[in-house]
Amino acid sequence: MGKEFLGEFEELVLTMVGILQEESYGNAIVAEIRRRVGREVNLSAVHVTLYRLEDKGLVRSVMGGATNTRGGRRKRIYQVTNAGLATLRAMKEARIYLWKLIPQLKFNY
């Protein structure tokens, strides 16, 4: 498999999966994006993106236990894979490298 390139929204969702860990499911990701980024996103866009990230091997999912608050339904919990972590690291390094090339910005990384 060659290098995977992610769109901005894919990167955002992948990052949130990494942040949320065991609580990483659709509605929690939507809420976390709103809380941390102040961006309104819809649940179906997050689900489509999670499926795409899973197809790329960057996340995997497991079914969580059924809960009374969900009417006995189970949640699909997402986890970042090693490939997903490597992709996030590579994207971070590439961005830091590029930011350092902007003369007006004096980042101390």
C-alpha positions as CSV (number, residue, x, y, z in Angstrom):
1,M,0.0,0.0,0.0
2,G,1.3,3.4,-0.9
3,K,1.2,6.6,1.1
4,E,-2.3,7.5,2.1
5,F,-3.3,11.1,1.8
6,L,-6.1,12.4,3.9
7,G,-8.4,15.3,3.4
8,E,-8.8,17.9,6.2
9,F,-12.1,16.3,7.5
10,E,-10.6,12.8,7.5
11,E,-7.6,14.1,9.5
12,L,-9.9,15.8,11.9
13,V,-12.0,12.7,12.5
14,L,-8.9,10.5,12.8
15,T,-7.5,12.9,15.4
16,M,-10.7,12.8,17.4
17,V,-10.7,9.0,17.4
18,G,-7.2,9.2,18.9
19,I,-8.3,11.7,21.5
20,L,-11.5,9.9,22.6
21,Q,-9.9,6.4,22.8
22,E,-12.5,4.0,24.3
23,E,-15.3,6.6,23.9
24,S,-14.7,7.0,20.2
25,Y,-18.1,6.5,18.5
26,G,-20.1,8.6,16.1
27,N,-22.0,11.0,18.4
28,A,-19.0,11.4,20.7
29,I,-16.9,12.4,17.8
30,V,-19.5,15.0,16.6
31,A,-19.7,16.4,20.1
32,E,-15.9,16.6,20.5
33,I,-15.4,18.4,17.2
34,R,-18.0,20.9,18.3
35,R,-16.4,21.4,21.7
36,R,-12.7,21.5,20.7
37,V,-12.9,23.1,17.2
38,G,-16.2,24.9,17.3
39,R,-17.3,23.4,14.0
40,E,-20.7,22.0,13.3
41,V,-20.7,18.6,11.6
42,N,-23.4,16.1,11.0
43,L,-23.4,12.6,12.2
44,S,-23.7,10.9,8.8
45,A,-20.6,12.8,7.5
46,V,-18.7,11.5,10.4
47,H,-19.9,7.9,9.9
48,V,-19.0,8.0,6.2
49,T,-15.6,9.3,7.0
50,L,-15.1,6.6,9.7
51,Y,-16.0,3.9,7.1
52,R,-13.5,5.4,4.7
53,L,-10.8,5.5,7.3
54,E,-11.5,1.9,8.2
55,D,-11.3,0.9,4.5
56,K,-7.9,2.6,4.4
57,G,-6.8,0.6,7.5
58,L,-6.3,3.7,9.6
59,V,-9.0,2.8,12.2
60,R,-10.7,-0.4,13.2
61,S,-14.0,-0.8,15.0
62,V,-15.5,-3.1,17.6
63,M,-19.0,-3.3,18.9
64,G,-19.4,-2.0,22.4
65,G,-21.9,-3.4,24.9
66,A,-25.6,-2.6,24.8
67,T,-26.9,0.2,27.0
68,N,-30.3,1.1,28.4
69,T,-29.8,4.7,27.3
70,R,-29.6,3.5,23.7
71,G,-32.6,1.3,24.0
72,G,-30.4,-1.9,24.2
73,R,-28.5,-1.0,21.0
74,R,-24.8,-1.4,20.8
75,K,-22.3,1.3,19.7
76,R,-19.5,0.9,17.2
77,I,-16.3,2.0,18.9
78,Y,-13.4,3.1,16.7
79,Q,-9.7,2.8,17.5
80,V,-6.7,4.2,15.7
81,T,-4.5,1.5,14.1
82,N,-0.7,1.6,14.0
83,A,-1.0,2.8,10.4
84,G,-3.4,5.5,11.5
85,L,-0.9,6.7,14.2
86,A,1.9,6.7,11.7
87,T,-0.2,8.7,9.3
88,L,-1.0,11.3,12.0
89,R,2.6,11.6,13.0
90,A,3.7,12.0,9.3
91,M,1.0,14.7,8.8
92,K,2.1,16.5,12.0
93,E,5.8,16.5,11.0
94,A,5.0,17.7,7.4
95,R,2.9,20.6,8.8
96,I,5.5,21.6,11.3
97,Y,8.2,21.6,8.6
98,L,6.1,23.8,6.3
99,W,5.1,26.2,9.1
100,K,8.8,26.7,9.9
101,L,9.3,27.9,6.4
102,I,6.9,30.8,6.8
103,P,9.2,33.7,7.7
104,Q,6.5,35.7,9.5
105,L,5.8,32.8,11.9
106,K,8.4,32.1,14.5
107,F,7.4,28.7,16.0
108,N,9.6,27.1,18.5
109,Y,9.0,23.4,18.0
